[in-house]
Structure formats: structure tokens, C-alpha cells
Amino acid sequence: SLVRMCARAKCVLTCAGPYYNYGEGVVRACIEAGTHYADITGEVEWVESMMRKYGEEAEAKGVLLVSCAGYDSVPPDLATFLAAKALEADGEALQRFETFVYGNGGAMPTGTIETGCVALASLKRRALSAATFGLLGSEEGEAASGDSAATFVPEAERESFRRNLLRTMLPGYSPLARGLCLPHFMAPINLRTVHRTAALEGYGGIVYRERAGPTPSTGTLFGAVPTVVGAGVLLTLAAVAAIPYACKIIRSVRDSVNPPLQKKVRDSAFNGFASTGTITLQGLGISKTGRRSVKVDFHCEQDGGLGFTMLSACTVATELSRKEAASTDSKHKGGFHTAVCALGGAALADALRNAGVSIQVSVA
């Protein structure tokens, strides 16, 4: 059984999604067996439902459960933590932090695309239900929905989260990078993790923005060119998503295009974990007094969708396996946590560096 399997391990890493279909049994078994748990989901609504159902029992047993342990949401969450603590060590407090995330290579993660298709179908059904006053667009059989900030983001941090989410999802001007920017496509997921960690680690209330691409430069007219092009692409994708059978088309494209890309990633992974692409995060921050600035550079020679997600999740699970239940070396004693809170941001950064990730922090 799942419980017997979990009881034989110190930590279980589960990578089978969508998690609202396949995840709960593993969560329940880990808690029953007293085994730590990690996953690579980005389904925050599902994580919230697990917190409501199993949070108290996990806390009582000292079992650590870490979701979003891959590309979403370790890089932005860890970078924000390191920036906040670097300024804190200099006698300052972080006021604003902006991340610029980009990469290349790899393949489309099948589970993530499936999750996106289900979310799109759910959105269409809700819109149809609203337009027909409930006569059409049944919600029967859907995954849990609603405000995922209600439990995942602590109450004191929710207003800051909602304000930042609204402004992050719009193209805008970055005062720190001094240019126009587009939102990063993973921002709606990552912001929840960033704000949860911020609230629990003592730097809540920050202004946070998550941008796509490198910091604006003169070569791109201070971000104007990629912002205009990117906005056009986003509008085109929105138009495609609105047409009937959009999910069927997306799945068909995925299943025809993705197999050779996935094979290339697998071959690289089993060939000494050779590079599958790259991800880069540049973080810029400013203190509340305005007297200090902080910069975080995060780079990995693996693609975000598969390579880095495998590397990050395996690193998190390995570090969790070294912890005993109700460990005394963490101030967060059990229950559902971000990777930064469960392991400690400095320890997580060191573990990723040992795995080949370049992480540099500087204060000026």
C-alpha cells in the first residue's frame, strides 16, 4: 500500500500530476506514515485544500510537506528571501523586489499543460454559467476552485499579495530596472509562495513584481520592443484560448511536438545530467530607507520545465530526508511549508549551489 511504501522512506517526492487527480493519496499516506513529502505542483488551489484537510495532523506529527518545489516557485522565492536577509544583515529592510526570469531549451511539461487546459476549461464553464444565469456551464466534477490566497497566504499578508498580483499581471514600468516589462507567466503561482514565505520569515508587506525576460536595456529601447511584441503574443494566445475546442487543439499540439523534445531531455538527464537548457533570474531590490540596494543573480544550466524542476525537487527532497520528524533545527515545525521555510533559505541556497546552481547576492 501507499502507507507501507511511505513508511520505508524518509521523504517521498511525487512528480505525477495533475495533483488534484493523483496527489491526495500520497499526502495522506505520508502523514499517516510520518514521512516528509515534496512535490512539483503549481496547483495552489489543490495545495490549499490539502492544507485545510491535513494541516493540523501534519503539524501534530511534525511531518513537513513542501509543494511547488521546482521551477515554480523556488527561484523567485529563494531570491526574495536572500535579498531580504542580505539587507537585514546590513541593518536595512527590504521594501521592493523585482525579479526578471528567462530561459531556453527543454520541453513542455505534460502535466503542467494538462493542468492549464483543465483550468482554461473551468474558466470557460464559469463564464458560460455566469452568462446564462446558471443554466449552462455546470461545475460538476471540477477541481477545487476559489481564492487560493485564503489559506496559503497568511491573513496579514493577503492584502499585499492581492495588490502585487494585480500590478504584476499588467505590463508596466520598472523603477528599479528603468524600463518597460511584461509579467512572467508563472507569476500568479509564484507570488503566493513569495508572500507566504515573506509573512513567515519576517519581511511581509514588500512590493514584489515578477517580470519576463532579462532586465530592459538600451538595445531593446528600454524594454519597449519586447513589451509590445510580447503583448501582441499574449493577445493572440488569449484569442486562441477563447475559441471552441481550444484545449483539444493545445493537447494535440503538445502530443505531436513534445515527444522528441522530452526524449532529448531524458537522454541528457541520464547522460550525467548534461545541460538541457538554461534558466536565469535577475533580482533587483531596494531598502525602505532607499540607502541600500540589493541584487541577486540566479543561474542554472538546465531548462525550467523539466531539467531544473528535477534538480530543484530532488535537492529539496534530499534535504528533507535528512530531517527527522519534529526536527529542532527549523523554526517551522511541521505542516505545509514553502521550500525556503521548511529547509531554511540559507541551507536551500547552499544545497542548490552544491548541485551546480550559481547564486550570487550583493548589496550596494
Summary of the structure (lengths in Angstrom):
residues: 364
radius of gyration: 20.3
end to end distance: 54.6
largest distance: 59.6
contacts: 1242
relative contact order: 0.18
helix: 52%
strand: 18%
